[in-house]
Amino acid sequence: LAGCGDDGAAADAGADALVDLGAFDSPDDFPRDGCESGAFAGLAAADVEGIYHLQIDLEGYVYATAARVDDLGGGAAGGVISGHDATRVLVGADDVLIRWADEVGGIRALDLCARDPDGTVRGHYARCTASGCYQGTAAGKAVVRLPEPETAGMTLRGEFAGPPGAPWPVDFGATGVSVNVRVLGDVAYVARYQDGLRIVDVADPTAMVELGHVPLEYADAGEIWNDVKVTEVAGRRYALMASNLVGVVVVDVTDPAAATIVAHLGTRPAPGEPINVHTLFLDGGKAYLANTSLGLEIWDLADPTAPVKLGGFTHPGATPFSYLHDLYVAGDRAYLNYWDLGMAIVDVADPAATALVGSFADYGQTTSHSCWVTQVGPRRIAVHGDEQWDAHVHIVDVTEGTVAFGNGIGEWRTRPEVSVHNIMAVGDRAYMAHYQDGVRVLDLSDPTAPREVAHFDTWPGYDRGYGYSFYEGAIGIDLDTDRGLIYVADSHRGLLVLHLE
């Protein structure tokens, strides 16, 4: 997902001594290297108000986060830093400081102290826990809605975020946001992070109706459901939910109003440790799990109430920070997004004897996040997306037995400060949920030169309900190509149904 690295948790090893609870509450507490005197001279809170996306480098650990500055009037400012409502915001001639702190040593603090002509802001960042602090650099931009019509090549058929009087909660840190969707027939299944699973009748997109809600099993323990896939076996329908604590949760949703958890699948990395499955893929009666500790797990779903493990694959270079994030499977090939190890192409014909057959890696700032494979003319191509600052689309030739196998042959991007997220592809079209840049559709008829042919902007621009995460806006996507429909899980807006013109 969603929030796949926001304010990423660097290891405690190497942190400074125990935290001074008053640390980083002034620009004087930060280094001044790279700062420019008068960088914000003549600017008030109203002038710097906005949502900022930032690339943070904490002692070599690089990730993206978000901040927000609000003009509160009368010279006062408020805001958000890395998902937390700021406890201190200062706007001065030399610096913009945004800080959050709690009473037990938790601190997130950003001091912006330089501003380039192209709008780039630079400065320093601190992240503290009770055991110590990390400091590093920050660079980014204010994120605004792209200067384009709200839509081109598609129309909004309907939007749903809960019935009247009972809207779905929206909160990245507590109550949940919409992160993925799968549609089977006229029913949509929406994964909603801390809110569980929402089941919606989408037969009439102008009048969608909620059919059921499946809450988390372990909400008090910090569980989230980050992904959903749906299958039918022996006349019954099942939703499979990716949990960060108990693996994949199998829910019998044959009767949406009385949905029941019937099984779990996934392997613990060690006794007592959680089973963190970030995403999953279904193909050929099997479930393919992205276990962040163990890698790929392959399970037989002949009986979803009693799944059987068949095998798996662990990348030989895997580390705690190089984990399996997402995947695509077709027949005997799995395309595994292994974050900074790139995309691994694995033979899964025999789940008990899987083998690495190729890869797409070392192509720059590597954070391999998602992919989808399609056939375009004689080429089999993977539409591959990273996730983080400057994450964009790579077109990779995965035609085996050719010299181009595993090579990037094309690229496409919107802008560095907004990341691409989930991807699907059919024939020579790719469909992407692109966070703050909404939904994008690409023409791949020339894979070396992808071309945008349609879009829909779901993100409103600056709004005080946003700015809590780098990963907001259009997150999940599903397709009904027969009816020309695109289903979108949007962090704040819920479920959108778009029609391709």
N, C-alpha and C positions, 0 to 999 in steps of 0.2 A: 503494500500500500503505500498506503496512506499513512503518513507519519513514519515512513520507513527509515528515517535517520534524523528527524528534527531534534536539534539539541542533543545529538547522539551521545550515548553514555560511554565516555572514554573510561578505560580502566583506572582504578584508584592508584595503582602503582605509579610512583613518581610525583604524586601530588605534593604540594607544599605542606607545611606544618598545619596544625589545627587552626580553624578559621576564626578570624576576628570578625564578629558579627557586624561591625561597622565598616568593613572593608569595601572598597570600590564604590563609595557613595559620593565621590568627588572626582572630577577629571584629574586632580593632582595625584590620585592613587594609581593612575595608569602611566605607562611609558609615554614619552612624547616623540619618539622617533616616527618620522613620517607625517607629523602634524604640521598644519599650516596656520600661522597666526591670522586671525580674522576670517577663518574659513566660512563662518556663518554670520559675519558682520552685516548688520542691517536687516536680518531676518528675525521675525517673531514666530511664535508657535504656529500661527496660521500659515506661515510660509513653508514650514517643514512638515506640516501635518500630512500623514500618509502612511501607507504600508510599505515596509522595506524588506526586501529579500537580500540575504547576506550569505557569503561564503566565509566560514570560520575555519581558521587553521590553529588548532590547539596543540602546540608542540608536535606537529606532524600528523595529528588526527584531523582530517579535513571533512567537513560536512556543511550542510545548509541549514539555516534557521530563518525566522521571521521576527520582525519588530514592528511596532506601530506607534506613531506619535499623534496625539489628539490635542487640538486647541480647545481648552476649557474656558477661554475668555478671561479677560482681566489680566492677561499676561501669564496665566497658569497653563500648565500642560500636564496631560496624563498619557497613558499608553500601555503597551504590552511588550514583553520581551520573552521570547522562546516559550510561548504558551502560558505565561503568567501575567496577570494584571500588575503593572508596574507599581512599586511603592514610592518611587522617586523618579521624576523626569525634569531635567533642566535644559533649557535652550538658551545658549549664550553666544557671544560673538565668536568664540574660539571652538566651542564644543556643543554637541548634543549628547546628553547623558540619559540613558534609560536603565533603570535598576529595579530588580525585584529581590526581596530577601524574606526568609521566614525566621523563626526563632531558634532553629536548631542547626544553622550553618548553611542552609541552602541559599545560594546567591546566583543570579544571572545578571550580568552588567555589561552594557555596551557603551563605549565612549567613541563617538564619531568626531574626528578632529581634522578632516581634510575633505575637500570637495573638488572634483575635476569638472572641466567644462562640459563633458558629455553626461553629467549627472551622477557619475560614480561617487559614492561616499566611502571613506576609508577611516579606519581607526583600530581600536583594540577591544577585546572581549575577555571576560572572566567568567568562569564556571566553577562554583564551589559546592561541595557537599560537606557533611560534618567532618569528614576525614581530611579535607584539604582543598586546595584550589589549583586550577589550571588557568594559564593566561595565554593569549594568542592574538592573532590579527583578525580583522574583519574588513570585508570589502563588499559593496553591493550597490543596489539601486532602489529607488522608489518604484513600486509596481503600479502601473496604471492600466486601465483597460485599453486594449489595442485600438488605434484610430481607424475603425472600420465599422460597417453596419453590423448590427447585432447578429444577423444571419445572412448567409448566401448559400443557395442551393439546397436548403432544407427549411422546414417549418416546424414549429412547436405544436404538437397535437394535444398534449396534456401534461399536467404537472401535479404531483401528489406528495404530500409530506404529513399525512395523518388526517383523520376525519375531523369535521368541524368540532371545535371545543376540546380536541385531544391531539394537538400537533405533536409530531415526533420531536423528541428533545434534540438539541444541537449543542454539543459541547465536546471538544476534542479531549479534554482532560478528565471528564467525569461521566457524562450521560450518553455520549455517542454521536457519531455522524455516519452518513451513508457512504459505504466504501466499495461495494460491488453489487452486481445484479445478474441474475440468470432468469430467463423467461422460458416456460414450457407451455405451449398452447396459449391460453389467455390468462395465465397466472404468472406474476413476477415474484421473485424471491430476492429480497434486499438484505444484504449483510450490513449491519449497522454498528460495528465496533462494540462499545459497551452496552448497546441497547438490544443486542441479539439479532433475531431474524424477524422481518416483517413480510407478510404474505399479502399480495395485492391482486385483485381482479382488474386486469387491464383490457378486457374485451372492448370497452368503450373508453379510449384514452381521455375523453372529455369529462368522464364521470367515473373515475376509478374508485374502487371500494376496498377497504382493508378487510381481509378475510381471517387473519390470525396473527398472533404475535408469540414468538418463542423467546423468552428471556434467557439470559446466560445462566449456567449452572453455578458458577463461582464468581459472581460479580464482586462480592466482598473481598475476594483474594486478588482482584485486579485482572480478571479474565477479559479478553476481547475476542470477538469473532471477526476475522479480517477478510474472509473469502467465503463464497458459496458456490457450489455446483449441485446440479439436480439430475436424478436418474429415475427410471421406472424399471421395476423388476417384478415379474409375476403379478401384474395388475396393481401394484402398490407404488407410490411415489415417495422418494426420499430426497431430502436436502442434506448435503454434506457441508459442514461448517468448519473452517480452519480456526482452531483455538490456539492461543499462546500458552495454555496450561495443560490441556488434556488431549492434544492431538487433533484428530478429526472427530467431530460430533455428528453422528448419524441420526437424523430426525425423520420419523415417519410423518409426512405431511399430506397423506392421502386425504384426510379430513383436516383442512387448514385450521378449523376452529378447535380441533382437539389434537393438535400435533404432539407427538411423543418422542422423546429421546430413546432410541432402541439399541444403540451400540456406540463404541468408540474404537478408533484405530490409530496406531502410532506407537513408537518405541521410545522408552525413556533412555536418555544417554547414560544415566547412572541411577541407582536406586534413590528414590525420593526427589529426583529432579523433575522439573516440568517437561512435558512434551510440547515443544513450540513448533507448530506447523503454520507457516506463514501463508502458503497458498496450496492449491491442489489442482489436479487436472484429471478428467475422466476420459478413458478411451478403451474401447474393446472389452468392456466389462471389468476393467481394472481401475483402481484409484492410484494415482501417482502423487505422492506427498512431498512437499518441500519442507523437510524437517531441518530447522536451522542448526541443529547440533550434529545430526548424523548424515545429512544429505538426502538423497532420493530414497524413498520407500515405495515399494510396489505391493499393492494388496488386491486380492481377488474379491470382487463384489457379487459373485454368483448369488450369495445370500447376504444382503446388506446388514441383516441383524446379527450375522456371525462372520465377519470378514476374516480372511486368512492372509497372512503375510507371505509373499512369494520371493522377495529379494529386495535388492536396492543397489545404490551406487554412492560412494563417497569420493569426492575429488581428491586426488593425491596431494594437492596443494592447499586443502581447506584449513582455515584457522578460525578462531572465534569471530574475526572480522571479515572473513571470506566465506560467507555462508550461502547456501542455496536459497534464493529469494523467490523465484517464480519459474515456470516451465511451460513448454508446449510439447505434446506427444502426438505422433501419428504413426500407427503401425509399430514397426520395430525400431523407431528412432525417437529419442527424447532430446529436446533442446533445453538445456538447463542454464538458467541465469544465475551465475555464481559470483555476483557482485564484482569485487576487484580482480577475480580470476577470469572474468569474461564469460562468454557463452560456451558451454561444453556440449558437444554432440555425442550422444551415447547410444550404443547398440543395446536395446532392451528386449531383443527377441527371446532370450532366455533370462527371465528376471533373476535367476539364481547365479547367472554368470554374465553380468553386464560388462561392457567394455567401452572405453573412451576411443572414439574414432576420428574426432576432429575438434577444433575449437576456433573461436573468434576472440582474440585477446590482445592485450598490449597495443591498443589503438588510441592511446591518449589517456585522458582522465576516465579510467574504467570503473563504472559502477553498473554492471550488467543487471538490469532489473526485469525486463519482460520481452517476449518475442512472440511472433506468430509466423507460421510458414505457409507459403502459397506457391502455386505454379504460375509463372508468367512466360508464355512461349516455351522455349526449350529449357529455361532456367527454373530451378527450384530455389526460391529465395526466402530468407528470413527477414522479416521486418523487426528490427531490434531496437529497443529503447533502453537508455540508461535512466538513472534517477538521481538528482542532485542539481547543483548549480551547473548551468550550460549542458544539461542532459538533453539529448536530441535523438533523432532517428538515424540509424545506420541501416542501409540495405546490404545484406550479406548473401553472397552466393553460396548455397549449401548443396549444389549439384555434385553429388559424389562421383568420383572417377574423372573429374576435370581438374585442370591446373588452377582454376579459380576457386575451388572448394575451400571454404573458410575465410575468404577474402572479402573485405568491404568493397562495394562497387558504387555506392551512392550514399548521400547524406541529405537530411532535411531538418530544418529547425525554425522555430519562431524567434526566440530571443534568449540570451543566456540566463536571465533572471527567472524564467519560468520553465519548469521541467515537464517533459512528456511523462505519461503514466501508462495505463493499460492500453494494449494494442490488440486488434483483431484484423484479419485480412481474408478476403475472398476474391479469387481471380486476380485481376490487376487493380484492385482497390484495397486500400488500408484505412482502417477506422481507429481513431485514437481518442481516448479521454486524456486531455492535456491540461489538467489542473486549471489555473487561472486563465488559460487560453481556450477553455471550453472543449468542444468537440471538433476535430479536424478530420477531413477525408482527403486522401491522397490518390492520385492517379499514378500507378506503377507500370504503365505500359512500356515506358523506358526506365528500367530499374536504376540506371545510372543517373537519372535526373528526375526524381520524384517531384510531382507537381500538385499543389493544393487545388481542389476543385469544389470544396464545400466546407462551410464551418457554421457553428452556432456558439455564441459566447454565453456561457452560463454564469460567469462571475460578474458582480456589479461594479467592481472598482472599490475605491476606498469606502469603507463602511465599518462602523464600530462593532459590528457582529463578526467581523473578519480580522485577519492579521494575527491569529493565534498560532498558525502553522505555515510553514513553507508549502505544505501539501493540502491546499484548499481548492475547491471548485470541482470540476469534472474528474472523478476518480475511477469509477468502474463503467463498463460498457458491455452491451450484448446486442446481437443483431437478429433481425428477422428479414432476410434479404428477399424472401418471396413477397412480403408486403411492403418492402422498402422502409422498414422501421428500425430505428436505433433507440435502444433503451439505455438511459444514463443514470448512474448513481452519483449524485452530486452531494458533496459534503454537507452543504447547508440547505439546498433546495429539495433534497430527497430524491424522488424518482421523476425523471423527465422522459417523455416519449416524443421522438423527433421523426419526421417523415422526409425522406430524400426526394427531392423534386426530379 
